[in-house]
Amino acid sequence: MNAEPQSQPSLTGVDRLIHEPSRSVILAVLSAVKSADFLYLQRETGLTKGNLTVHLSKLEAAGFITIEKTYRGKLPLTLCSLTEQGKLAFEEYRQQLRKFVNGGNGNQ
C-alpha cells in the first residue's frame, strides 16, 4: 500500500484578531442581531465594562464593527453592529474552524 500522506488542516491562517475568544464571542452575538447595545453585549459575553470596551475598540479599528454613541431619552446608549467587512471576516473564520474540526474535508 502506497498511501499519500494527507495534509492536516491548520489554524495558522485564521484571523488572530477574531480568534481571540472574547472577540469571537462578540462577533458571534453581533452576527445574530441587527445591532446590540453595550449592556446587552456585556451580559451576553460576561466581560467587564473595561474588557468589552477594549475588545470593541479593536474590532472597530479593524473595520469589523461600527459603534454609534447616542441617547435613549437622557441616558447614553452605545450601539454596536457588524459591518459588511466584519460579516465576511467572521464567516471566513467560521469556515476555517469548520474545516479544521472536520479534518479538512469541508463537510459541515
ZADO-810633 format. One record per residue (C-alpha): residue number from 0; residue in three letters; chain; x, y, z. Coordinates in nm, 4 decimals, m for minus. Layout:
<atom n="NUM" res="ALA" chain="A" X="X" Y="Y" Z="Z"/>
...
//
This chain:
<atom n="0" res="MET" chain="A" X="0.0000" Y="0.0000" Z="0.0000"/>
<atom n="1" res="ASN" chain="A" X="0.1375" Y="0.3338" Z="m0.1024"/>
<atom n="2" res="ALA" chain="A" X="m0.0853" Y="0.5872" Z="0.0665"/>
<atom n="3" res="GLU" chain="A" X="m0.0212" Y="0.9555" Z="0.0184"/>
<atom n="4" res="PRO" chain="A" X="0.0071" Y="1.1430" Z="0.3465"/>
<atom n="5" res="GLN" chain="A" X="m0.2895" Y="1.3717" Z="0.3835"/>
<atom n="6" res="SER" chain="A" X="m0.2242" Y="1.7227" Z="0.4975"/>
<atom n="7" res="GLN" chain="A" X="m0.3831" Y="1.8045" Z="0.8267"/>
<atom n="8" res="PRO" chain="A" X="m0.5822" Y="2.1269" Z="0.8443"/>
<atom n="9" res="SER" chain="A" X="m0.4160" Y="2.4039" Z="1.0393"/>
<atom n="10" res="LEU" chain="A" X="m0.5351" Y="2.7087" Z="1.2254"/>
<atom n="11" res="THR" chain="A" X="m0.2265" Y="2.9090" Z="1.1326"/>
<atom n="12" res="GLY" chain="A" X="m0.4188" Y="3.1023" Z="0.8675"/>
<atom n="13" res="VAL" chain="A" X="m0.7080" Y="3.2171" Z="1.0863"/>
<atom n="14" res="ASP" chain="A" X="m0.7540" Y="3.5818" Z="1.1651"/>
<atom n="15" res="ARG" chain="A" X="m0.5872" Y="3.6241" Z="1.5053"/>
<atom n="16" res="LEU" chain="A" X="m0.7942" Y="3.9315" Z="1.5807"/>
<atom n="17" res="ILE" chain="A" X="m1.1130" Y="3.7247" Z="1.5557"/>
<atom n="18" res="HIS" chain="A" X="m0.9638" Y="3.4077" Z="1.7044"/>
<atom n="19" res="GLU" chain="A" X="m0.9261" Y="3.5715" Z="2.0481"/>
<atom n="20" res="PRO" chain="A" X="m1.2119" Y="3.4103" Z="2.2445"/>
<atom n="21" res="SER" chain="A" X="m1.3750" Y="3.7301" Z="2.3716"/>
<atom n="22" res="ARG" chain="A" X="m1.3777" Y="3.8888" Z="2.0270"/>
<atom n="23" res="SER" chain="A" X="m1.5125" Y="3.5767" Z="1.8578"/>
<atom n="24" res="VAL" chain="A" X="m1.7979" Y="3.5709" Z="2.1113"/>
<atom n="25" res="ILE" chain="A" X="m1.8711" Y="3.9399" Z="2.0470"/>
<atom n="26" res="LEU" chain="A" X="m1.8817" Y="3.8777" Z="1.6718"/>
<atom n="27" res="ALA" chain="A" X="m2.0993" Y="3.5688" Z="1.7187"/>
<atom n="28" res="VAL" chain="A" X="m2.3516" Y="3.7710" Z="1.9192"/>
<atom n="29" res="LEU" chain="A" X="m2.3471" Y="4.0571" Z="1.6686"/>
<atom n="30" res="SER" chain="A" X="m2.3894" Y="3.8174" Z="1.3757"/>
<atom n="31" res="ALA" chain="A" X="m2.7243" Y="3.7101" Z="1.5200"/>
<atom n="32" res="VAL" chain="A" X="m2.8724" Y="4.0602" Z="1.5603"/>
<atom n="33" res="LYS" chain="A" X="m2.9025" Y="4.3803" Z="1.3597"/>
<atom n="34" res="SER" chain="A" X="m2.7361" Y="4.5757" Z="1.6409"/>
<atom n="35" res="ALA" chain="A" X="m2.6761" Y="4.5371" Z="2.0131"/>
<atom n="36" res="ASP" chain="A" X="m2.6322" Y="4.7861" Z="2.2913"/>
<atom n="37" res="PHE" chain="A" X="m2.3315" Y="4.7793" Z="2.5208"/>
<atom n="38" res="LEU" chain="A" X="m2.5160" Y="4.6373" Z="2.8224"/>
<atom n="39" res="TYR" chain="A" X="m2.6635" Y="4.3538" Z="2.6150"/>
<atom n="40" res="LEU" chain="A" X="m2.3172" Y="4.2658" Z="2.4841"/>
<atom n="41" res="GLN" chain="A" X="m2.1750" Y="4.2814" Z="2.8339"/>
<atom n="42" res="ARG" chain="A" X="m2.4444" Y="4.0491" Z="2.9650"/>
<atom n="43" res="GLU" chain="A" X="m2.4123" Y="3.8021" Z="2.6749"/>
<atom n="44" res="THR" chain="A" X="m2.0321" Y="3.7872" Z="2.6774"/>
<atom n="45" res="GLY" chain="A" X="m1.9749" Y="3.8006" Z="3.0521"/>
<atom n="46" res="LEU" chain="A" X="m1.6987" Y="4.0590" Z="3.0040"/>
<atom n="47" res="THR" chain="A" X="m1.6310" Y="4.3513" Z="3.2333"/>
<atom n="48" res="LYS" chain="A" X="m1.7024" Y="4.7010" Z="3.1024"/>
<atom n="49" res="GLY" chain="A" X="m1.3328" Y="4.7683" Z="3.0600"/>
<atom n="50" res="ASN" chain="A" X="m1.2583" Y="4.4436" Z="2.8763"/>
<atom n="51" res="LEU" chain="A" X="m1.5597" Y="4.4811" Z="2.6489"/>
<atom n="52" res="THR" chain="A" X="m1.4598" Y="4.8389" Z="2.5664"/>
<atom n="53" res="VAL" chain="A" X="m1.1057" Y="4.7327" Z="2.4704"/>
<atom n="54" res="HIS" chain="A" X="m1.2270" Y="4.4453" Z="2.2505"/>
<atom n="55" res="LEU" chain="A" X="m1.4918" Y="4.6610" Z="2.0812"/>
<atom n="56" res="SER" chain="A" X="m1.2278" Y="4.9254" Z="2.0077"/>
<atom n="57" res="LYS" chain="A" X="m1.0024" Y="4.6682" Z="1.8419"/>
<atom n="58" res="LEU" chain="A" X="m1.2886" Y="4.5319" Z="1.6318"/>
<atom n="59" res="GLU" chain="A" X="m1.3907" Y="4.8843" Z="1.5319"/>
<atom n="60" res="ALA" chain="A" X="m1.0310" Y="4.9759" Z="1.4368"/>
<atom n="61" res="ALA" chain="A" X="m1.0205" Y="4.6675" Z="1.2118"/>
<atom n="62" res="GLY" chain="A" X="m1.3410" Y="4.7790" Z="1.0398"/>
<atom n="63" res="PHE" chain="A" X="m1.5374" Y="4.4763" Z="1.1617"/>
<atom n="64" res="ILE" chain="A" X="m1.7956" Y="4.6688" Z="1.3654"/>
<atom n="65" res="THR" chain="A" X="m1.9432" Y="5.0157" Z="1.3912"/>
<atom n="66" res="ILE" chain="A" X="m2.0043" Y="5.1838" Z="1.7241"/>
<atom n="67" res="GLU" chain="A" X="m2.2703" Y="5.4517" Z="1.7495"/>
<atom n="68" res="LYS" chain="A" X="m2.2969" Y="5.6601" Z="2.0639"/>
<atom n="69" res="THR" chain="A" X="m2.6410" Y="5.8105" Z="2.1091"/>
<atom n="70" res="TYR" chain="A" X="m2.9061" Y="5.8622" Z="2.3764"/>
<atom n="71" res="ARG" chain="A" X="m3.2245" Y="5.6834" Z="2.4760"/>
<atom n="72" res="GLY" chain="A" X="m3.4102" Y="5.9675" Z="2.6377"/>
<atom n="73" res="LYS" chain="A" X="m3.1463" Y="6.1216" Z="2.8616"/>
<atom n="74" res="LEU" chain="A" X="m2.9474" Y="5.8027" Z="2.9074"/>
<atom n="75" res="PRO" chain="A" X="m2.6347" Y="5.7402" Z="2.6992"/>
<atom n="76" res="LEU" chain="A" X="m2.6646" Y="5.4443" Z="2.4627"/>
<atom n="77" res="THR" chain="A" X="m2.3831" Y="5.2679" Z="2.2753"/>
<atom n="78" res="LEU" chain="A" X="m2.4975" Y="5.0586" Z="1.9799"/>
<atom n="79" res="CYS" chain="A" X="m2.2713" Y="4.8111" Z="1.8011"/>
<atom n="80" res="SER" chain="A" X="m2.3271" Y="4.6340" Z="1.4719"/>
<atom n="81" res="LEU" chain="A" X="m2.1291" Y="4.4245" Z="1.2258"/>
<atom n="82" res="THR" chain="A" X="m2.0056" Y="4.5864" Z="0.9074"/>
<atom n="83" res="GLU" chain="A" X="m2.0096" Y="4.4010" Z="0.5755"/>
<atom n="84" res="GLN" chain="A" X="m1.6355" Y="4.3508" Z="0.6166"/>
<atom n="85" res="GLY" chain="A" X="m1.6964" Y="4.2096" Z="0.9653"/>
<atom n="86" res="LYS" chain="A" X="m1.9653" Y="3.9720" Z="0.8385"/>
<atom n="87" res="LEU" chain="A" X="m1.7357" Y="3.8417" Z="0.5667"/>
<atom n="88" res="ALA" chain="A" X="m1.4370" Y="3.8062" Z="0.8005"/>
<atom n="89" res="PHE" chain="A" X="m1.6421" Y="3.6237" Z="1.0641"/>
<atom n="90" res="GLU" chain="A" X="m1.7933" Y="3.3881" Z="0.8057"/>
<atom n="91" res="GLU" chain="A" X="m1.4485" Y="3.3087" Z="0.6667"/>
<atom n="92" res="TYR" chain="A" X="m1.3245" Y="3.2461" Z="1.0213"/>
<atom n="93" res="ARG" chain="A" X="m1.6174" Y="3.0099" Z="1.0863"/>
<atom n="94" res="GLN" chain="A" X="m1.5452" Y="2.8203" Z="0.7646"/>
<atom n="95" res="GLN" chain="A" X="m1.1790" Y="2.7806" Z="0.8603"/>
<atom n="96" res="LEU" chain="A" X="m1.2768" Y="2.6447" Z="1.2021"/>
<atom n="97" res="ARG" chain="A" X="m1.5319" Y="2.4095" Z="1.0457"/>
<atom n="98" res="LYS" chain="A" X="m1.2686" Y="2.2802" Z="0.8047"/>
<atom n="99" res="PHE" chain="A" X="m1.0223" Y="2.2292" Z="1.0901"/>
<atom n="100" res="VAL" chain="A" X="m1.2774" Y="2.0449" Z="1.3066"/>
<atom n="101" res="ASN" chain="A" X="m1.3830" Y="1.8226" Z="1.0165"/>
<atom n="102" res="GLY" chain="A" X="m1.0268" Y="1.7236" Z="0.9339"/>
<atom n="103" res="GLY" chain="A" X="m1.0025" Y="1.9250" Z="0.6169"/>
<atom n="104" res="ASN" chain="A" X="m1.2876" Y="1.7617" Z="0.4292"/>
<atom n="105" res="GLY" chain="A" X="m1.5084" Y="2.0714" Z="0.4499"/>
<atom n="106" res="ASN" chain="A" X="m1.8222" Y="1.8793" Z="0.5487"/>
<atom n="107" res="GLN" chain="A" X="m2.0482" Y="2.0569" Z="0.7908"/>
//
